[in-house]
Amino acid sequence: MPEGRGQDTGTAGADPVPAPPEAPAGGSTDALDELLLGGPRTLSARDLADRTGLDLDTVRDFWRTLGLPSLGDDEVMFTERDARALAMAQELVVVHGLALSTVVTVIRALGHTSDRLALWQVEALVEDMATRYELDDTSARLLVLDRLRDLAPLLEQQLLHSYRRQLAAVADRYAAEFGHLRDVAVDGSMLPLARAVGFADMVSFTRRTAGLGSTDLSLFVQRFETAARDVVVNAGGRVVKTIGDAVLFIADSPGAGAAIAIGLADAFGTSLDVEAARGAGGLAEGARGVTPVRVGLVWGRVLSRFGDVFGPSVNLAARLTDVADPSTVLVDAVTAQVLSGDPRFRLTAQPPRDLAGVGEVLPYRLESAAR
């Protein structure tokens, strides 16, 4: 079992470093299999095919779609719970009539998201153990391995609760946006969703993070992502994805999108007094403090697929972000027209810009009218 590097030595005034808990008895991997997989690995891919009546190619495809390695057809690596999961996936086609391609997409979404989620959470646990017990990285990972048996049930329940809440939120949005359109003809040639789409991109990310160690770089990115998500969610929007030094967000109304865009520009530079805030935590704390962002926002129609959004307005928002000044928001002429009647905002025409992949655009600077 790894030991903490910084055990209490009796130094006056120093807080003792707690000792890591003892490792549970028995093999960690076997115990985790019992807990996470519902029992021992007793089945091969060929057994799964026989059990479900599916051909081996389908069994292999299911496993591969989940993003997990598929070994030989006679390799004993599956459990009874795996057999039930495969049977339920088959039920989506046979009982509910979903197209096989749709089921593949659904399973792939689960695999992709849960892979990233599991890694994200485990890495957070590693960082916690390393900091709390003053361990080196390897010792912290071994400690997490020992603790997963106790932590996994709690993480699983949080995942299930979060998924159900998110699914309910999607249902609420669909009911509000489309519930009154059941008997209304729609234009099938248009992209289906009217959304405000915006990007916020950190200024000089490479220069600001050059030379940072793993801990400081992790904290720098985590502060940005956490603060950006808080701004987006608090203003009624949703984060589509973060890409290290940038965040892509959407909102269901032009006003909400504008409030988010201004809020991001404000939170990352305009209103933050770094020196005054230093020592209080948050964005001003730690290596390199805060960095301004450039923000681009467009109101238009998008296609939502694979947990992402697509369409010309997404590309235009990204290109506007590229040419915005630090801590400012740029919108296109159409979005400016949509927002022009909202007294909360002020719009100022900027010189025409030639945007890569878009052409010449007349951008407008978006600001809060309260300033």
NORWOZI-V486703 format. One record per residue. N is the residue number from 1. RES is the residue in three letters. NEAR is the number of other ideal C-beta (glycine too) atoms within 8 Angstrom. Layout:
{{N	RES	NEAR} {N	RES	NEAR}}
//
This chain:
{{1	MET	8} {2	PRO	10} {3	GLU	8} {4	GLY	12} {5	ARG	7} {6	GLY	6} {7	GLN	9} {8	ASP	7} {9	THR	5} {10	GLY	4} {11	THR	6} {12	ALA	4} {13	GLY	3} {14	ALA	7} {15	ASP	3} {16	PRO	6} {17	VAL	10} {18	PRO	7} {19	ALA	8} {20	PRO	12} {21	PRO	6} {22	GLU	5} {23	ALA	7} {24	PRO	9} {25	ALA	3} {26	GLY	6} {27	GLY	5} {28	SER	12} {29	THR	6} {30	ASP	9} {31	ALA	11} {32	LEU	12} {33	ASP	12} {34	GLU	10} {35	LEU	9} {36	LEU	7} {37	LEU	11} {38	GLY	7} {39	GLY	9} {40	PRO	7} {41	ARG	9} {42	THR	8} {43	LEU	13} {44	SER	12} {45	ALA	15} {46	ARG	9} {47	ASP	10} {48	LEU	15} {49	ALA	13} {50	ASP	7} {51	ARG	9} {52	THR	11} {53	GLY	5} {54	LEU	10} {55	ASP	6} {56	LEU	10} {57	ASP	6} {58	THR	9} {59	VAL	14} {60	ARG	11} {61	ASP	9} {62	PHE	11} {63	TRP	11} {64	ARG	9} {65	THR	10} {66	LEU	10} {67	GLY	8} {68	LEU	7} {69	PRO	4} {70	SER	7} {71	LEU	5} {72	GLY	6} {73	ASP	8} {74	ASP	7} {75	GLU	8} {76	VAL	8} {77	MET	7} {78	PHE	12} {79	THR	13} {80	GLU	9} {81	ARG	9} {82	ASP	11} {83	ALA	14} {84	ARG	8} {85	ALA	8} {86	LEU	13} {87	ALA	10} {88	MET	8} {89	ALA	11} {90	GLN	10} {91	GLU	9} {92	LEU	12} {93	VAL	12} {94	VAL	6} {95	VAL	6} {96	HIS	7} {97	GLY	4} {98	LEU	9} {99	ALA	6} {100	LEU	7} {101	SER	6} {102	THR	9} {103	VAL	12} {104	VAL	10} {105	THR	9} {106	VAL	10} {107	ILE	12} {108	ARG	11} {109	ALA	10} {110	LEU	9} {111	GLY	12} {112	HIS	9} {113	THR	9} {114	SER	8} {115	ASP	9} {116	ARG	8} {117	LEU	9} {118	ALA	8} {119	LEU	8} {120	TRP	8} {121	GLN	9} {122	VAL	10} {123	GLU	8} {124	ALA	8} {125	LEU	11} {126	VAL	12} {127	GLU	11} {128	ASP	8} {129	MET	14} {130	ALA	13} {131	THR	7} {132	ARG	7} {133	TYR	14} {134	GLU	9} {135	LEU	13} {136	ASP	7} {137	ASP	8} {138	THR	7} {139	SER	11} {140	ALA	15} {141	ARG	9} {142	LEU	10} {143	LEU	14} {144	VAL	12} {145	LEU	8} {146	ASP	12} {147	ARG	11} {148	LEU	11} {149	ARG	11} {150	ASP	7} {151	LEU	9} {152	ALA	11} {153	PRO	8} {154	LEU	7} {155	LEU	9} {156	GLU	8} {157	GLN	8} {158	GLN	8} {159	LEU	9} {160	LEU	8} {161	HIS	8} {162	SER	8} {163	TYR	8} {164	ARG	8} {165	ARG	8} {166	GLN	8} {167	LEU	8} {168	ALA	8} {169	ALA	8} {170	VAL	8} {171	ALA	8} {172	ASP	8} {173	ARG	9} {174	TYR	9} {175	ALA	8} {176	ALA	7} {177	GLU	7} {178	PHE	8} {179	GLY	8} {180	HIS	5} {181	LEU	7} {182	ARG	6} {183	ASP	3} {184	VAL	6} {185	ALA	2} {186	VAL	6} {187	ASP	4} {188	GLY	4} {189	SER	3} {190	MET	7} {191	LEU	7} {192	PRO	6} {193	LEU	9} {194	ALA	5} {195	ARG	14} {196	ALA	17} {197	VAL	18} {198	GLY	17} {199	PHE	14} {200	ALA	16} {201	ASP	11} {202	MET	13} {203	VAL	9} {204	SER	7} {205	PHE	10} {206	THR	6} {207	ARG	6} {208	ARG	10} {209	THR	10} {210	ALA	6} {211	GLY	3} {212	LEU	9} {213	GLY	5} {214	SER	5} {215	THR	7} {216	ASP	11} {217	LEU	10} {218	SER	9} {219	LEU	10} {220	PHE	14} {221	VAL	10} {222	GLN	8} {223	ARG	13} {224	PHE	14} {225	GLU	10} {226	THR	8} {227	ALA	12} {228	ALA	16} {229	ARG	11} {230	ASP	8} {231	VAL	12} {232	VAL	14} {233	VAL	10} {234	ASN	7} {235	ALA	11} {236	GLY	10} {237	GLY	13} {238	ARG	8} {239	VAL	12} {240	VAL	9} {241	LYS	8} {242	THR	10} {243	ILE	7} {244	GLY	6} {245	ASP	8} {246	ALA	11} {247	VAL	15} {248	LEU	14} {249	PHE	16} {250	ILE	14} {251	ALA	14} {252	ASP	9} {253	SER	8} {254	PRO	11} {255	GLY	9} {256	ALA	13} {257	GLY	18} {258	ALA	17} {259	ALA	11} {260	ILE	17} {261	ALA	15} {262	ILE	13} {263	GLY	11} {264	LEU	17} {265	ALA	16} {266	ASP	11} {267	ALA	12} {268	PHE	18} {269	GLY	13} {270	THR	8} {271	SER	6} {272	LEU	11} {273	ASP	6} {274	VAL	9} {275	GLU	6} {276	ALA	5} {277	ALA	12} {278	ARG	9} {279	GLY	5} {280	ALA	7} {281	GLY	5} {282	GLY	8} {283	LEU	12} {284	ALA	12} {285	GLU	11} {286	GLY	8} {287	ALA	7} {288	ARG	9} {289	GLY	10} {290	VAL	10} {291	THR	13} {292	PRO	12} {293	VAL	14} {294	ARG	14} {295	VAL	16} {296	GLY	17} {297	LEU	17} {298	VAL	16} {299	TRP	15} {300	GLY	13} {301	ARG	10} {302	VAL	14} {303	LEU	9} {304	SER	8} {305	ARG	6} {306	PHE	5} {307	GLY	7} {308	ASP	8} {309	VAL	13} {310	PHE	8} {311	GLY	12} {312	PRO	6} {313	SER	13} {314	VAL	13} {315	ASN	10} {316	LEU	15} {317	ALA	14} {318	ALA	10} {319	ARG	14} {320	LEU	18} {321	THR	15} {322	ASP	11} {323	VAL	9} {324	ALA	12} {325	ASP	5} {326	PRO	9} {327	SER	11} {328	THR	10} {329	VAL	15} {330	LEU	16} {331	VAL	17} {332	ASP	13} {333	ALA	9} {334	VAL	9} {335	THR	15} {336	ALA	13} {337	GLN	7} {338	VAL	8} {339	LEU	15} {340	SER	7} {341	GLY	4} {342	ASP	9} {343	PRO	5} {344	ARG	9} {345	PHE	12} {346	ARG	8} {347	LEU	12} {348	THR	7} {349	ALA	7} {350	GLN	9} {351	PRO	3} {352	PRO	7} {353	ARG	9} {354	ASP	7} {355	LEU	13} {356	ALA	6} {357	GLY	5} {358	VAL	8} {359	GLY	5} {360	GLU	7} {361	VAL	14} {362	LEU	9} {363	PRO	14} {364	TYR	14} {365	ARG	10} {366	LEU	15} {367	GLU	11} {368	SER	9} {369	ALA	8} {370	ALA	4} {371	ARG	5}}
//
